[in-house]
Amino acid sequence: MQGKPRPPATAAEALSRMDQYVALGIVGQQEVAQLLGLNVTDLTCLGHILGAAENPLSAGDLAELVDLTTGAVTGVLNRLERAGYARRRPDPADRRRVRVVADPTAAARVVAVYQPLYDRLGDLFADYTPDEIAVIADWFGRAAGEVRAHCARLRAGGTDTGEV
């Protein structure tokens, strides 16, 4: 498969488009969370719980994934359990730990909300070669690492320049 010709773009243009995409994503996450009766943080955590599927996350794993304290994750899990989206179950390898699993009915509701968008985005990927998709996936993975590092610096009280 050969990729389609694409207009040239600068890094600044790509960052501008990324900013637009992220802004729309934030608004979209708020709308989905509201539709499902959750807040955005709880929805984000639920997404990670669903993504773990057959390898349920511990509360500590979830805290690390979303950059929250374990105490904050306890509150998230309490709310997700009350809303019927997830439940804790003992870790079979270590009974002192718990794993978090999604309720199958609730998972189906979440999938029903997101699947039309994922189908549309999947159609967009059909316009790209496997090599182009590899570049996109690599960029998103590396960019996520940079965002995590930036958030850690902000939480530590500074920016890359040491100023706030």
N, C-alpha and C positions, 0 to 999 in steps of 0.2 A: 504494500500500500504506500502510495506517495502522498505526502502532506499537501494541503492546499496552500497556494501562495498567500502570504500574509503581508499586510502593510508593515513597513518598518516602524519600530517604536523605540523610544529612548527608555532608560531606566526610570527617569522622572515620570514619563507617561505610564509606565507599568505600575509604579508606586501610586500614582493618582487613581488608576483603575482598581488597584488593590484596596485603596482607601474607600472607594465607592462600594466595592463588593463587601468589605468588612462592615461598613455602616449599614448596608442593606441587611446583612446577616444578623447584626445586632437587633435591628427592628423586627426582622423575621423571627428571631429567637424569642423576643418579648411577646409577639403575637401568638406563637405556638405555645409558649409557657402559659399565657393567659387562657388560651383555648383548653389546655389540659388541666387547668387549675393549679399550676405550679409557679414558682418564681424561676428566674433564668438560671440561678446557681443550681437549684434542684434539678432543673431540666438538663443542664450540662452534666451533672453527676449521673443522672439516669441514662444519658447517652453513653457514658463510659460503662455503666453497669450492663446495658444492653449489648454494647460492643464486646464485652468480655465473654458473653454467651456461655460456652461450656467450661470456661475457666474462671469461675466467679472471683471477683476481687475481694480482698480484705478491706476493712475500713482504712487501714494505713496505705494500702495501694491506691485507693480512691483519693485520699488526701494528697498523695504525691502527684497523681495525675492532674488534679485541678488546682494545685498549689494552695490548698487550704490546710488549716490546722486539723489535727484529729478531733479536737473538740468541736470545731465547726462542722466537720463531716458527721459527727454524732447527731447534731441538730438536723442536718440534711436527711440522714437516714431515718430519724424519727418522723420527719414530715412525709418522706416518701412512703414509709410504712403506713402512717395514718391515712394517706391518700390512696393506698392500695396499689402502689406502683412497684414496690420492692419489699423484700423481707430478708431478715438476717437468718443464717443457718450456721450451725456449728461446723468448723473446719474439720473434716474427717481425719486429717493428719495431726491436728493440734487442737484439742477441745477447748483450750483457753482462747483461741481466736475464733472470729466469726467471718463468714463469707457473705457477700450480698448478692442476691439473685433477684431478677425481675419477675414480677407476676406475669404469666403468659398472656392473660387477657389484657392487662395494661400495656404490655409490650406490643400487642397487636394494634391497640389504639394509637400508640406513638408511630408505629410503622405506617399506619393508614394516613397519618398526617404528613409524614415526610416522603413517602414513596413517590407521589407524583413529581415532586421536585427532583428526587434522585433519578427518576426516569428521564426527565428533561435534561439534567446534567449528563447523564449517560449518553443521551443522543448527541450532546456537544462533543463528548470524547470520541464519538465515531468519526468526527472530522479530523482527528489527529492520528498520526502514525504511532506505533508502539514506542519508538524512540522519543517522539515529542511528549507522549504521556509520561515516559520515564523522567524527562526533564521537569515536567510540571510537578510530578510526585516528589522528586528530589528537592525542588525549590520549596514546596510547601513544608516538607519535613525539616529542611534546614532553617527555613524562616520561623517555624514553630520553636526551634531551639533558641533562636535569637530573641523571640518574644519572651520566652521563659527567662532568659538571662536579663533582659531589660526589666521585666517585672521584679526580679530578685533585687536588682540594683535600686529600683524605686522603693521597694519595701525596706531596703537597708538605709534609706534616707538620702539617696543621691541619684544622679544621672551619670551618663558616660563622662561628662565633664566635671562631675562632682558637685554640680549646683542643682538646686531645686527651685 
